[in-house]
Amino acid sequence: MGRQANWSGGGRALGRSSLGPCGRSHPPRCPSTLSAPSPCLESLPAGNSQGQSGGFGPGGCAQRAQLGVTPGNHLCFSPFLSFGPRNPEEWFHELSPRTFSFHFRNLRFASGRNRSYICCQVEGKNCFFQGIFQNQVPPDPPCHAELCFLSWFQSWGLSPDEHYYVTWFISWSPCCECAAKVAQFLEENRNVSLSLSAARLYYFWKSESREGLRRLSDLGAQVGIMSFQDFQHCWNNFVHNLGMPFQPWKKLHKNYQRLVTELKQILRNTMNLLKENIFKQQFGNQPRVSAPYYLRKTYLCYQVKGPDDSILDKGCFQNKKKRHAEIRFIDKINSLNLDQNQCYRIICYVTWSPCHNCAKELVDFISNRHHLSLQLFASRLYFHWVRCYQRGLQRLQANRVSVAVMKGPEFKDCWEKFVDHQGESFPSWEKLEQYSESISRRLSRILRFANQNNLEDSFRDLRLGSPSPSSSRSDSR
């Protein structure tokens, strides 16, 4: 893995470097006074305080922190020095200026950078952590910095009732294996948000590395390139700088722009177009499926339009186990990190209208993003006769989400932009407009009586013998 980069990849070997971090006896920021110890800090690993030689090379003492609880339930970090061999959960507080300048430099040709460093911050409702992780090298078991962090972070015993915001400033973007591990962690811990800014892209010309970054982005991680402000932030917060200001190196901004362009190409949507038969089966608005019978599942096709009405991003999601298409869509939009000073219009075409849980998630998503407008067009209404699903649609309409039924123009637009139609025009089916009008009238009644208990409509829409949402949710959506 010691290959010289053609642009800025390569060189991230699990080998030993002569450069090591230099610690300073200055503890991370202490959390504020709490009435009880925070669950995320209570089990913070303290490490081994036994002093032994070796571990980091010249000047490479690793500063560790141990959680202490002072009288009156004041939580704080008590620093002490550890010179023992590293284990995956060890971290330190500061880098030497030389180490930072060498390993975080965003050079066009980056050879000899065999170390990977993560300057990270973790924030929760009742906790704050700041520290640095580096890849573990022989004679210790090899372990990349990303996995060292995950091993340490998972040992916290994360509370499912608290949301954690993790920020990484990383010298190399994750390799494909680390990206897969981090993606799996994010998928299993929906209460963790990750923002990742890389100084350089690791083997970006390899398809597996590119796919790893796309996977992280699709799961809602904000993947970006370190800017001047990011380097300055790391210098001020993670480097033993002796009060000296950050001095940018030559071509920092030029290299940043090139890396940003490359990353945009990597993260650019590589959506697989829908097959014609999938579109006809799943987006069909017929009241019943004719033989041969098949399950009608949830597909969500979206497009993001900028201020000039140009399409900035588009894609298609399907339900996955425990993650509905709407939730995957929210993760994707979050990962785009759209400029809050610009206005964007998002149009969604869905086979089934959102369930009440997804409706709530969409409302929470849009409520504090006033630079976004969301239009949702549904081919069919999901369990429209059940009161909680009606309330979900009403809640969407009341919170800046336009809810409507797909008609001829929407089906045609969806066909042209999201289907591998091989140049064929949209094949309308029999009674398409009639079915759309019927569904649209039903939706209008639901939205019209948002604040009323209209028993007449409830009985009119009641379909005796229909399956209950709890028993057939996975089949119907």
KALIN-V991256 format. One record per residue. N is the residue number from 1. RES is the residue in one letter. SS is DSSP state (H for helix, E for strand, C for the rest). Layout:
n,res,ss
N,RES,SS
N,RES,SS
This chain:
n,res,ss
1,M,C
2,G,C
3,R,C
4,Q,C
5,A,C
6,N,C
7,W,C
8,S,C
9,G,C
10,G,C
11,G,C
12,R,C
13,A,C
14,L,C
15,G,C
16,R,C
17,S,C
18,S,C
19,L,C
20,G,C
21,P,C
22,C,C
23,G,C
24,R,C
25,S,C
26,H,C
27,P,C
28,P,C
29,R,C
30,C,C
31,P,C
32,S,C
33,T,C
34,L,C
35,S,C
36,A,C
37,P,C
38,S,C
39,P,H
40,C,H
41,L,H
42,E,H
43,S,C
44,L,C
45,P,C
46,A,C
47,G,C
48,N,C
49,S,C
50,Q,C
51,G,C
52,Q,C
53,S,C
54,G,C
55,G,C
56,F,C
57,G,C
58,P,C
59,G,C
60,G,C
61,C,C
62,A,E
63,Q,E
64,R,E
65,A,E
66,Q,E
67,L,E
68,G,E
69,V,E
70,T,E
71,P,C
72,G,C
73,N,C
74,H,E
75,L,E
76,C,E
77,F,E
78,S,E
79,P,E
80,F,E
81,L,E
82,S,E
83,F,C
84,G,C
85,P,C
86,R,C
87,N,C
88,P,C
89,E,C
90,E,C
91,W,C
92,F,E
93,H,C
94,E,C
95,L,E
96,S,C
97,P,H
98,R,H
99,T,H
100,F,H
101,S,H
102,F,H
103,H,H
104,F,C
105,R,C
106,N,C
107,L,C
108,R,C
109,F,C
110,A,C
111,S,C
112,G,C
113,R,C
114,N,C
115,R,C
116,S,C
117,Y,E
118,I,E
119,C,E
120,C,E
121,Q,E
122,V,E
123,E,E
124,G,E
125,K,C
126,N,C
127,C,E
128,F,E
129,F,E
130,Q,E
131,G,E
132,I,E
133,F,E
134,Q,E
135,N,C
136,Q,E
137,V,C
138,P,C
139,P,C
140,D,C
141,P,C
142,P,C
143,C,E
144,H,C
145,A,H
146,E,H
147,L,H
148,C,H
149,F,H
150,L,H
151,S,H
152,W,H
153,F,H
154,Q,H
155,S,C
156,W,C
157,G,C
158,L,C
159,S,C
160,P,C
161,D,C
162,E,C
163,H,C
164,Y,E
165,Y,E
166,V,E
167,T,E
168,W,E
169,F,E
170,I,E
171,S,E
172,W,E
173,S,C
174,P,C
175,C,C
176,C,H
177,E,H
178,C,H
179,A,H
180,A,H
181,K,H
182,V,H
183,A,H
184,Q,H
185,F,H
186,L,H
187,E,H
188,E,H
189,N,C
190,R,C
191,N,C
192,V,E
193,S,E
194,L,E
195,S,E
196,L,E
197,S,E
198,A,E
199,A,E
200,R,E
201,L,C
202,Y,C
203,Y,C
204,F,C
205,W,C
206,K,C
207,S,H
208,E,H
209,S,H
210,R,H
211,E,H
212,G,H
213,L,H
214,R,H
215,R,H
216,L,H
217,S,H
218,D,H
219,L,C
220,G,C
221,A,C
222,Q,E
223,V,E
224,G,E
225,I,E
226,M,C
227,S,C
228,F,H
229,Q,H
230,D,H
231,F,H
232,Q,H
233,H,H
234,C,H
235,W,H
236,N,H
237,N,H
238,F,H
239,V,E
240,H,C
241,N,C
242,L,C
243,G,C
244,M,C
245,P,C
246,F,C
247,Q,C
248,P,C
249,W,C
250,K,C
251,K,C
252,L,H
253,H,H
254,K,H
255,N,H
256,Y,H
257,Q,H
258,R,H
259,L,H
260,V,H
261,T,H
262,E,H
263,L,H
264,K,H
265,Q,H
266,I,H
267,L,H
268,R,C
269,N,C
270,T,C
271,M,C
272,N,C
273,L,C
274,L,E
275,K,C
276,E,H
277,N,H
278,I,H
279,F,H
280,K,H
281,Q,H
282,Q,H
283,F,H
284,G,C
285,N,C
286,Q,C
287,P,C
288,R,C
289,V,C
290,S,C
291,A,C
292,P,C
293,Y,C
294,Y,C
295,L,C
296,R,C
297,K,C
298,T,C
299,Y,E
300,L,E
301,C,E
302,Y,E
303,Q,E
304,V,E
305,K,E
306,G,C
307,P,C
308,D,C
309,D,C
310,S,C
311,I,E
312,L,E
313,D,E
314,K,E
315,G,E
316,C,E
317,F,E
318,Q,E
319,N,C
320,K,E
321,K,C
322,K,C
323,R,E
324,H,C
325,A,H
326,E,H
327,I,H
328,R,H
329,F,H
330,I,H
331,D,H
332,K,H
333,I,H
334,N,H
335,S,H
336,L,H
337,N,C
338,L,C
339,D,C
340,Q,C
341,N,C
342,Q,C
343,C,C
344,Y,E
345,R,E
346,I,E
347,I,E
348,C,E
349,Y,E
350,V,E
351,T,E
352,W,E
353,S,C
354,P,C
355,C,C
356,H,H
357,N,H
358,C,H
359,A,H
360,K,H
361,E,H
362,L,H
363,V,H
364,D,H
365,F,H
366,I,H
367,S,H
368,N,C
369,R,C
370,H,C
371,H,C
372,L,E
373,S,E
374,L,E
375,Q,E
376,L,E
377,F,E
378,A,E
379,S,E
380,R,E
381,L,C
382,Y,C
383,F,C
384,H,C
385,W,C
386,V,C
387,R,H
388,C,H
389,Y,H
390,Q,H
391,R,H
392,G,H
393,L,H
394,Q,H
395,R,H
396,L,H
397,Q,H
398,A,H
399,N,C
400,R,C
401,V,E
402,S,E
403,V,E
404,A,E
405,V,E
406,M,C
407,K,C
408,G,H
409,P,H
410,E,H
411,F,H
412,K,H
413,D,H
414,C,H
415,W,H
416,E,H
417,K,H
418,F,H
419,V,E
420,D,C
421,H,C
422,Q,C
423,G,C
424,E,C
425,S,C
426,F,C
427,P,C
428,S,C
429,W,C
430,E,C
431,K,C
432,L,H
433,E,H
434,Q,H
435,Y,H
436,S,H
437,E,H
438,S,H
439,I,H
440,S,H
441,R,H
442,R,H
443,L,H
444,S,H
445,R,H
446,I,H
447,L,H
448,R,H
449,F,C
450,A,C
451,N,C
452,Q,C
453,N,C
454,N,C
455,L,H
456,E,H
457,D,H
458,S,H
459,F,H
460,R,H
461,D,H
462,L,C
463,R,C
464,L,C
465,G,C
466,S,C
467,P,C
468,S,C
469,P,H
470,S,H
471,S,H
472,S,H
473,R,H
474,S,H
475,D,H
476,S,H
477,R,C
